[in-house]
Amino acid sequence: MQYFVTGATGFIGKRLVKKLLQRRGAVVHFLIRQESAGKVEALRAFWGLKDAKAAARVQPVWGDLTAKHLGLSAAAIKGLKGQIDHFYHLGAIYDLGADAASQIAVNIEGTRNTVELARALDAGHFHHVSSIAAAGLYEGVFREDMFEEAEHYEHPYFLTKHESEKIVRSECKVPWSVYRPAMVVGDSQSGEMDKIDGPYYFFKLIQRMRQILPPWMPTIGLEGGRINIVPVDFVVAALDAISHQTGIASKCYHLVDPEGYRVGDVLDIFSKAAHAPKMNLFINAALLGFIPRSITKGLMALAPVRRIRNAVMQDLGLPPDMLTFVNYPTRFDCRDMQAALKGTGIACPKLPDYAWRLWDYWERHLDPALHLDHSLRGTVAGKVVLVTGGSSGIGLAAAHKFAEAGATTIICGRDAEKLELACREAREGGYHFVPYAVDIADMNDCDRFTQLVTEQHGGVDFLINNAGRSIRRAIESSYDRFHDYERTMQLNYFGSLRVTMGLLPGMVAKRCGHVVNISSIGVLTNAPRFSAYVASKAALDAWTRCASSEFADQGVSFTTINMPLVRTPMIAPTHLYKNVPTLSPEEAADMVAQACIFKPVRVATRLGIAGEVLHALMPRVAQIAMNTAFRMFPDSSAAKGAKPGEKAEKQKLSPEAVALQQMMRGIHF
């Protein structure tokens, strides 16, 4: 038995060739472009052809789909004439994002050239691998014996699939069969896939949901229309089995999942496979259908709307046309396929049974993030990084990371001795800091400092606003301590602003710069006893949101880190914190480093996000919960008026407070 295969280097094609070679005496001739000659040896290895005798069972045929007779010479055609029992045409562009001209050249004209070659070779049977896209956006159930009924196939991919199948039906002079696979995903056993396509476009969104939300948190999904997904091994097995049967001429077979799933179900299945939050509530995307097309077209004509749409789609890794197919209206009958496969043992596996394999393979091999330099060195090496409050705590730990990564690391603080001690640590580690003594709470000193940094270093590439102070004291204990609010605001808000605004002009001039503001989890949870501290950080957060909008098109970006408790000298006076889970300065510094690498808008813990959501959705419940915690945990000795040097009063916690501590242990992380 001799075969001719186009598209044998593709994802489905090379697996079909491997399947065909399992048949006794099979010889496969496969079309390949001359410039792809380097792929032949790798293909033979994939097909398991280890010696010269075995390798002779596959013969490369040099040519091109876009050329007449696929570019085969008269001698090559003469040598193969009458020898080909089965001609499989899989060569095509399977990409929604490809330009229309390329799709027409390959999918339509390429199919016409292939049909002519099959006739010239006097092939025994022509097998055309089409797609369910040939049905267009047909409303209802599309049967295997339907073709002319296709509708709404204006999109280039749908159009070229429909027209190429039309060529086979009307122009093919040898017996033919058509196969329409559904959306093809990776192997159901190994998960192997060659590119991001179809449902894989949503994997990045699912991954981000998993990163920011706990798996138990209910989320809202999109219902959408029904999409049909099949693994590549099923498509290959079904195609091989059906194509060798008799009585299949002039018939079409839908290689689809007889069950099919809604878009929301598919997202939920993959969310479960990724251990991401489960989608408990679905919004039917069809509800958006009531908006007249004239209105949506008018909105997309507005530059701000287009920019937002394009930015969101790019950030999520979704092609621009993806949303067009969310409400996919077509379901596919497959009774002929099921009848042909009866007794073969071949059946489409259920998506929930193999989705985890697809996810695992994507995350290990296809995730676009794998191909980016996510190292801190790749981000900051040779750049200027300024860390305020860099002589201790989070700032010092972050400064060590930046200096180790090859950055010119500037640290500043009020205490010259602490700065020198920090520099000594750096020298012992084989690198160095550039120290500056400055009081960030002094506006004049801030101006002097930023001017000096600009003169000496040409400005900075990364600014880490870390310097700050925290006060834990109930409002009822602060009636006569208004200065607490003033000095906290002076450093945490005005000081950070003064430094940032002093360095922003240089960043704008270079159209490059990133600002990381160390905020607090308290801004999200509205923590009692921290009214002065939270208010100052909330002010900085609000300013940052405004600034990020203003500078979004000037190359300057901002990240706010809503930092949980970190075991630093700042929290040392509160002995209660010895019994609650905290981050180490090094762990907090890792968050700062990640903020510089990925430049997200916000970095927050799951606890912080849960608190923010609770305050947004059920503010009264959130207030009661926070008030209960407020009354459960006492004020510190300092807040009660203890003088410096006095022995701290030992604080006893109630059983309820101890239980709450244990329940919350580790949740920050």
C-alpha positions in Angstrom: 0.0 0.0 0.0 1.4 3.4 -1.0 0.3 6.8 0.3 0.9 10.4 -0.6 0.5 12.9 2.2 0.6 16.7 2.2 1.1 18.5 5.5 3.1 15.5 6.8 5.4 17.9 8.8 2.3 19.3 10.7 0.9 18.4 14.0 -1.8 16.0 12.7 0.1 15.0 9.5 3.2 13.6 11.1 1.1 11.5 13.4 -1.0 10.2 10.6 2.2 9.1 8.7 3.3 7.3 11.8 0.0 5.5 12.0 0.1 4.6 8.3 3.6 3.1 8.7 2.2 0.7 11.2 0.4 -1.1 8.3 2.4 -3.9 6.7 4.3 -2.9 3.6 3.2 0.7 3.8 5.3 3.2 1.8 4.6 6.9 2.4 5.5 9.7 0.0 5.3 13.1 1.7 5.4 16.6 0.3 8.0 18.9 1.8 9.5 22.2 0.7 13.2 22.2 -0.3 13.9 24.8 2.4 12.6 22.4 5.0 15.0 19.6 4.1 16.6 19.8 7.5 13.4 18.5 9.1 13.6 15.1 7.3 15.9 13.4 9.7 13.9 14.6 12.8 10.7 13.3 11.1 12.2 9.9 10.4 13.3 9.7 14.1 9.7 10.6 15.2 8.4 7.9 12.9 10.7 5.4 14.5 12.7 4.6 11.3 16.1 3.7 12.7 17.9 2.1 9.8 18.3 2.8 6.1 15.9 0.0 5.1 13.2 1.4 7.4 13.9 4.9 6.2 13.2 3.8 2.6 9.5 3.4 3.6 9.1 7.2 3.6 10.1 9.2 0.6 10.3 13.0 0.6 8.8 14.7 -2.4 10.1 18.2 -2.9 7.5 20.7 -3.8 5.1 23.5 -2.6 1.4 23.7 -2.1 1.2 27.0 -4.0 2.7 25.7 -7.2 1.0 23.9 -10.1 1.0 20.1 -9.4 2.5 21.1 -6.1 5.8 21.8 -8.0 6.4 18.2 -8.9 8.4 17.6 -12.1 7.0 15.6 -15.0 9.4 12.8 -14.2 8.3 12.7 -10.6 4.7 12.6 -11.6 5.4 9.8 -14.1 7.2 7.8 -11.5 4.3 8.0 -9.1 1.5 7.6 -11.6 -0.8 4.7 -10.8 1.2 3.9 -7.6 -0.7 5.9 -5.0 -3.6 4.0 -3.3 -4.5 6.8 -0.9 -3.8 10.5 -1.2 -4.2 12.5 2.0 -4.4 16.3 1.9 -3.7 17.9 5.2 -1.5 20.8 4.1 -3.2 24.0 5.1 -3.0 27.1 7.3 -4.7 26.3 10.6 -4.5 29.8 12.2 -7.3 32.2 12.9 -4.8 35.1 13.0 -3.2 34.4 9.6 -3.7 37.1 6.9 -6.4 36.5 4.3 -4.0 36.4 1.3 -1.9 33.6 2.8 -4.9 31.6 3.7 -6.4 32.0 0.2 -3.0 31.0 -1.4 -2.5 27.9 0.7 -6.0 26.7 1.7 -7.9 27.4 -1.6 -5.3 27.5 -4.4 -3.2 24.9 -2.6 -6.2 22.5 -2.5 -6.9 23.1 -6.2 -3.3 22.3 -7.0 -3.5 19.2 -4.9 -6.7 17.9 -6.5 -5.1 18.3 -9.9 -2.0 16.4 -8.8 -4.2 13.6 -7.4 -5.8 13.3 -10.9 -2.4 13.4 -12.6 -1.2 10.6 -10.4 -4.4 8.6 -11.0 -4.6 8.2 -7.2 -7.0 5.5 -5.9 -8.8 7.7 -3.3 -8.5 11.3 -2.3 -8.9 12.1 1.4 -9.4 15.8 2.2 -9.0 16.9 5.8 -11.2 19.9 6.1 -12.5 21.4 9.3 -15.8 22.1 11.1 -15.0 25.7 10.2 -16.4 24.9 6.7 -19.9 25.2 8.2 -19.2 28.8 9.1 -21.3 30.1 11.9 -24.4 28.0 11.1 -27.3 28.4 13.5 -28.3 24.9 14.7 -27.1 21.4 14.1 -24.9 20.9 11.0 -25.1 17.3 9.6 -22.4 15.4 7.8 -24.3 15.5 4.5 -24.7 19.3 4.6 -22.4 21.7 2.8 -24.3 24.3 0.8 -26.2 25.2 4.0 -23.2 26.8 5.6 -23.6 30.4 6.5 -21.8 33.4 8.0 -18.3 32.3 6.8 -17.0 35.7 6.0 -14.0 35.3 8.2 -10.9 34.3 6.1 -10.4 31.1 8.0 -14.0 29.9 7.7 -14.2 31.1 4.1 -11.0 29.3 2.9 -12.0 26.1 4.6 -15.4 26.2 3.0 -14.0 27.0 -0.5 -11.3 24.4 -0.3 -13.9 21.7 0.5 -16.0 23.1 -2.4 -13.1 22.5 -4.8 -12.8 18.9 -3.7 -16.5 18.3 -4.1 -16.8 19.9 -7.6 -13.4 19.5 -9.2 -11.9 16.2 -7.9 -12.0 13.5 -10.6 -10.9 10.6 -8.4 -13.0 9.1 -5.6 -12.9 11.4 -2.6 -13.9 11.7 1.1 -14.0 14.7 3.4 -13.2 14.7 7.1 -14.0 17.7 9.3 -12.1 17.5 12.6 -13.3 19.7 15.4 -11.0 22.0 17.4 -7.9 19.8 17.7 -5.9 19.9 21.0 -3.0 17.9 22.3 -2.6 14.1 22.7 -5.0 12.7 25.3 -2.3 10.4 26.6 0.8 12.7 26.7 -0.8 16.1 26.4 1.7 17.0 23.6 0.8 20.0 21.5 2.8 22.0 19.0 1.3 25.5 19.4 -1.1 27.7 21.3 -4.5 27.5 19.6 -8.2 27.2 20.4 -8.8 26.7 24.2 -5.1 27.2 24.9 -5.6 30.9 24.4 -7.5 31.0 27.7 -4.8 29.1 29.7 -2.9 32.3 30.6 -6.1 33.8 32.1 -6.7 30.7 34.1 -3.1 30.7 35.3 -3.4 34.2 36.5 -6.6 33.5 38.4 -4.8 30.6 40.1 -1.9 33.0 41.1 -4.1 35.6 42.7 -7.1 33.7 44.1 -7.3 30.7 46.4 -8.8 27.6 44.7 -11.8 27.6 47.0 -12.9 31.1 46.0 -16.0 31.0 43.7 -15.7 33.0 40.5 -17.8 34.1 37.6 -17.4 32.4 34.2 -18.7 33.0 30.7 -21.4 30.7 29.4 -21.0 31.2 25.7 -21.9 28.8 22.9 -20.9 25.2 22.4 -17.4 24.4 21.1 -16.2 21.0 20.1 -12.8 19.8 21.2 -11.0 16.6 20.1 -7.5 15.3 20.9 -5.1 14.7 18.1 -4.7 11.0 18.7 -8.4 10.5 18.3 -8.4 12.4 15.0 -5.5 10.4 13.6 -7.0 7.1 14.7 -10.4 7.9 13.3 -9.0 9.2 10.0 -6.8 6.1 9.6 -9.7 3.7 10.4 -12.4 5.3 8.2 -10.1 6.1 5.2 -9.3 2.4 4.7 -13.0 1.3 4.7 -15.0 0.7 1.5 -18.2 2.6 0.6 -16.9 6.0 1.8 -16.6 7.8 -1.5 -18.3 11.2 -1.8 -19.1 11.2 1.9 -18.1 13.5 4.7 -17.3 12.6 8.3 -17.4 14.8 11.3 -14.4 13.9 13.5 -15.9 15.5 16.6 -16.8 14.8 20.2 -20.4 13.6 20.1 -21.0 15.4 23.4 -19.4 18.8 23.1 -19.2 21.5 25.8 -20.2 25.0 26.3 -17.4 27.6 26.5 -18.0 28.1 30.2 -17.8 24.3 30.8 -14.5 24.1 29.0 -13.1 27.0 31.0 -14.3 25.3 34.2 -12.8 22.0 33.2 -9.4 23.5 32.6 -9.6 25.6 35.7 -10.1 22.4 37.7 -7.2 20.8 35.9 -5.0 23.8 36.8 -6.2 23.9 40.4 -7.5 27.4 39.8 -10.8 28.7 41.3 -13.9 26.9 40.2 -16.4 28.9 38.2 -19.7 28.6 40.1 -21.7 31.2 38.3 -21.9 31.7 34.6 -23.0 34.7 32.6 -24.5 33.9 29.2 -22.5 35.8 26.6 -25.5 35.7 24.3 -26.9 38.5 26.5 -24.5 40.8 24.7 -26.2 40.0 21.5 -28.9 42.5 22.0 -26.4 45.3 21.3 -26.8 46.4 17.7 -23.8 45.8 15.5 -23.9 49.5 14.5 -23.3 50.5 18.1 -20.4 48.0 18.7 -18.9 49.1 15.4 -19.2 52.7 16.4 -17.5 52.0 19.8 -14.6 50.2 18.1 -14.1 53.3 15.9 -13.1 55.2 19.1 -9.4 55.1 19.7 -9.6 54.7 23.5 -12.0 51.7 23.2 -9.6 50.1 20.6 -6.6 50.7 22.8 -8.3 49.1 25.8 -9.6 46.2 23.9 -6.2 45.5 22.2 -4.3 46.0 25.5 -6.6 43.5 27.3 -6.4 41.0 24.5 -2.7 41.3 24.3 -2.2 41.0 28.0 -4.3 37.8 28.1 -2.6 36.4 25.0 -5.9 36.3 23.0 -6.1 36.9 19.3 -8.3 39.9 18.3 -10.9 37.6 16.6 -11.3 35.2 19.6 -14.3 37.0 21.1 -16.1 36.7 17.8 -16.4 33.0 18.4 -17.4 33.0 22.1 -21.0 32.6 21.1 -20.3 29.8 18.6 -23.8 28.7 17.4 -23.1 25.4 15.7 -23.5 21.8 16.9 -22.3 18.9 14.8 -24.1 15.7 14.1 -21.6 12.7 13.7 -23.8 9.6 13.2 -21.9 8.6 10.0 -18.6 8.8 11.9 -19.9 6.8 14.8 -21.3 4.2 12.4 -18.0 3.9 10.6 -16.0 3.5 13.9 -18.4 1.0 15.3 -16.5 -2.1 16.4 -13.1 -0.5 16.0 -12.7 0.5 19.6 -12.0 4.1 18.6 -14.0 6.7 20.5 -13.4 10.3 21.5 -12.3 10.5 25.1 -14.1 12.8 27.5 -12.4 16.2 28.0 -12.4 16.1 31.8 -10.4 12.8 31.7 -7.5 14.3 29.8 -7.7 18.0 30.4 -5.1 17.8 33.1 -2.6 16.3 30.7 -3.1 19.2 28.2 -2.7 21.7 31.0 0.5 20.1 32.4 2.1 20.0 28.9 1.2 23.6 28.2 2.6 24.8 31.5 5.8 22.8 31.0 6.4 23.5 27.3 4.1 26.1 25.7 3.5 28.8 28.3 4.9 32.0 26.6 6.4 33.0 30.0 8.9 30.1 29.7 10.6 31.8 26.8 11.1 35.2 28.5 14.1 36.1 30.7 12.5 36.2 34.1 15.7 36.5 36.0 16.4 39.6 38.1 19.8 39.9 36.4 18.2 40.0 33.0 15.9 42.8 34.3 18.2 45.1 36.2 21.8 44.3 35.3 23.5 47.5 34.3 20.5 49.6 35.4 20.3 52.1 38.2 18.0 51.0 41.1 17.2 53.3 44.1 15.9 51.7 47.3 14.7 54.2 49.9 15.0 53.0 53.4 17.6 50.6 52.2 19.7 50.4 55.3 17.5 47.8 57.1 14.5 45.5 56.8 12.8 44.9 53.4 14.8 47.7 51.7 18.2 46.2 52.7 17.1 42.6 51.7 15.9 44.0 48.3 19.1 46.0 47.8 21.2 42.9 48.3 19.2 41.2 45.5 19.6 44.1 43.1 23.3 44.4 43.7 23.9 40.7 43.3 22.0 40.9 40.0 24.4 43.5 38.7 22.5 46.7 39.2 24.0 50.0 40.3 22.2 49.9 43.7 21.6 53.2 45.5 20.4 53.0 49.1 19.4 55.9 51.3 18.4 56.3 54.9 18.7 58.8 57.8 21.3 56.8 59.8 24.8 57.1 58.3 26.1 54.3 60.6 23.4 51.9 59.4 24.2 52.8 55.8 27.9 52.1 56.4 27.0 48.8 58.0 24.9 47.8 55.0 27.7 48.8 52.6 30.1 46.6 54.6 27.7 43.6 54.2 27.6 44.3 50.5 31.4 44.4 50.2 31.6 41.1 52.1 29.2 39.6 49.5 31.4 40.7 46.6 29.4 43.7 45.4 28.7 47.2 46.6 26.0 49.8 47.4 26.0 53.5 46.7 24.8 55.1 50.0 23.2 58.5 50.5 22.2 59.9 53.9 18.8 61.6 53.5 15.7 62.2 55.5 12.8 61.4 53.2 10.4 63.2 55.6 12.2 66.4 54.9 11.0 67.9 51.6 14.1 70.1 51.1 16.3 67.1 51.7 14.3 65.1 49.2 14.9 67.8 46.6 18.6 67.9 47.3 18.8 64.1 47.1 16.9 63.6 43.8 19.0 66.4 42.2 22.2 64.7 43.3 21.1 61.3 42.0 20.2 62.8 38.7 23.6 64.6 38.4 25.6 61.6 39.6 23.8 58.7 38.0 21.6 60.3 35.2 18.5 59.4 37.2 17.2 55.9 38.0 15.6 53.1 36.0 13.9 51.5 39.0 12.6 53.4 42.1 11.6 51.3 45.2 9.7 53.6 47.6 10.2 51.5 50.7 11.0 54.1 53.4 8.1 54.3 55.8 6.9 54.2 59.4 4.0 52.3 61.0 1.9 53.2 64.0 -0.4 50.6 65.7 -2.7 52.6 67.9 -6.5 52.7 68.1 -8.2 56.0 67.2 -9.7 56.2 70.7 -6.1 56.2 72.1 -5.1 58.9 69.6 -7.3 61.8 70.4 -4.4 63.8 71.8 -1.8 62.4 69.3 -2.7 64.1 66.0 1.0 64.4 65.3 1.0 60.6 64.7 -1.1 61.2 61.6 1.0 64.1 60.5 4.4 62.5 60.7 3.1 59.2 59.2 1.7 61.1 56.2 4.8 63.2 55.9 7.1 60.2 55.4 4.8 57.5 53.8 3.0 59.8 51.4 4.6 63.2 50.9 8.2 61.8 51.2 7.5 59.1 48.6 5.8 61.6 46.4 8.6 64.1 46.6 11.2 61.5 45.6 9.1 60.1 42.8 8.2 63.4 41.3 11.9 64.5 41.5 12.9 61.5 39.4 9.9 61.1 37.1 11.1 63.8 34.6 14.3 61.7 33.9 12.2 58.6 33.4 9.9 60.3 31.0 12.9 61.8 29.1 14.2 58.2 28.6 10.7 56.8 28.1 11.7 54.1 30.5 11.3 53.6 34.2 9.4 51.6 36.8 8.3 52.7 40.3 7.5 50.2 43.0 5.6 51.5 46.0 5.6 49.4 49.1 2.1 49.7 50.4 0.3 47.5 53.0 -2.2 44.7 53.1 -4.1 47.0 55.5 -5.1 49.2 52.6 -7.1 46.2 51.3 -8.4 44.9 54.6 -8.9 48.3 56.3 -7.1 47.0 59.4 -8.2 48.5 62.8 -5.6 50.2 64.9 -3.7 51.3 61.8 -5.7 54.3 60.8 -2.7 56.6 60.5 -0.5 54.1 58.6 -3.3 52.8 56.3 -4.5 56.3 55.5 -1.0 57.3 54.4 -0.5 54.2 52.3 -4.0 54.5 50.8 -3.1 58.0 49.7 0.0 56.7 48.0 -2.0 54.0 46.3 -4.6 56.5 45.0 -1.8 58.8 43.7 -0.2 55.8 42.0 -3.4 54.9 40.2 -3.7 58.4 38.9 0.0 58.5 37.9 -0.1 55.2 36.1 -2.9 56.4 34.0 -1.1 59.6 33.1 2.2 58.0 32.2 0.9 54.8 30.6 1.9 56.0 27.1 5.3 57.4 28.2 7.2 54.3 29.1 6.9 54.7 32.8 5.0 52.0 34.8 4.0 51.6 38.4 3.5 48.6 40.8 1.9 48.8 44.2 2.8 46.0 46.6 0.2 45.5 49.3 2.8 43.9 51.6 1.6 41.5 54.4 3.3 41.6 57.8 7.1 41.3 57.6 9.3 40.6 60.5 11.3 43.8 60.5 12.3 46.3 63.2 9.2 48.3 62.3 6.9 45.7 63.9 9.2 44.7 66.8 7.5 47.0 69.4 4.3 45.0 68.9 5.0 41.8 70.9 1.7 40.4 69.7 3.2 39.9 66.2 5.5 37.3 67.6 2.6 34.9 67.6 1.3 35.6 64.1 2.6 34.4 60.7 4.9 36.9 59.0 7.2 37.1 56.0 10.9 37.3 56.4 12.6 40.4 54.8 14.1 38.1 52.2 10.6 36.8 51.2 9.4 40.3 51.0 12.4 41.2 48.9 11.4 38.5 46.5 8.1 40.2 46.0 9.9 43.4 45.2 12.1 41.6 42.7 9.1 40.0 41.0 7.4 43.4 40.8 10.4 44.7 38.9 10.6 41.7 36.6 6.9 41.4 35.6 5.8 45.0 36.3 2.3 44.1 37.4 -0.1 46.9 38.4 -0.5 45.3 41.8 1.1 42.6 43.9 -1.1 41.3 46.7 -1.6 38.2 48.8 -4.7 36.1 48.6 -5.7 37.3 52.1 -5.5 40.9 51.0 -7.5 40.3 47.9 -10.2 38.3 49.8 -10.4 41.2 52.3 -10.8 43.7 49.4 -13.5 41.6 47.8 -15.4 41.3 51.1 -15.3 45.0 51.7 -16.6 45.6 48.2 -19.4 43.1 48.2 -20.4 42.9 51.8 -19.1 46.0 53.6 -21.2 45.5 56.7 -20.1 42.0 57.2 -16.5 43.1 56.7 -16.9 45.8 59.4 -18.3 43.3 61.8 -15.5 40.9 61.2 -12.8 43.6 61.6 -14.5 45.0 64.7 -14.5 41.5 66.3 -10.8 41.2 65.6 -10.2 44.7 66.9 -11.8 43.9 70.2 -10.2 40.4 70.3 -6.6 41.6 70.2 -5.4 44.2 72.7 -3.4 47.4 72.2 0.4 47.2 72.6 2.0 48.6 75.8 3.3 51.6 73.8 -0.2 52.4 72.6 -1.4 52.2 76.2 1.1 54.9 77.2 4.1 52.9 78.4 7.3 54.9 78.4 10.4 53.9 76.5 12.5 51.5 78.6 9.6 50.3 80.7 9.1 46.6 80.8 6.4 45.6 78.4 3.2 44.3 79.8 2.7 40.6 79.0 -0.3 40.3 76.8 -2.7 37.4 77.3 -4.8 36.3 74.4 -8.3 34.9 74.7 -8.9 31.3 73.4 -10.8 32.8 70.5 -7.8 35.0 69.6 -5.5 32.0 69.7 -7.9 30.0 67.6 -8.0 32.8 65.0 -4.2 33.0 64.9 -4.0 29.3 64.2 -6.7 29.4 61.6 -4.9 32.3 59.7 -1.4 30.7 60.0 0.3 30.8 56.7 -2.6 32.3 54.8 -0.5 35.4 53.9 1.6 33.3 51.7 
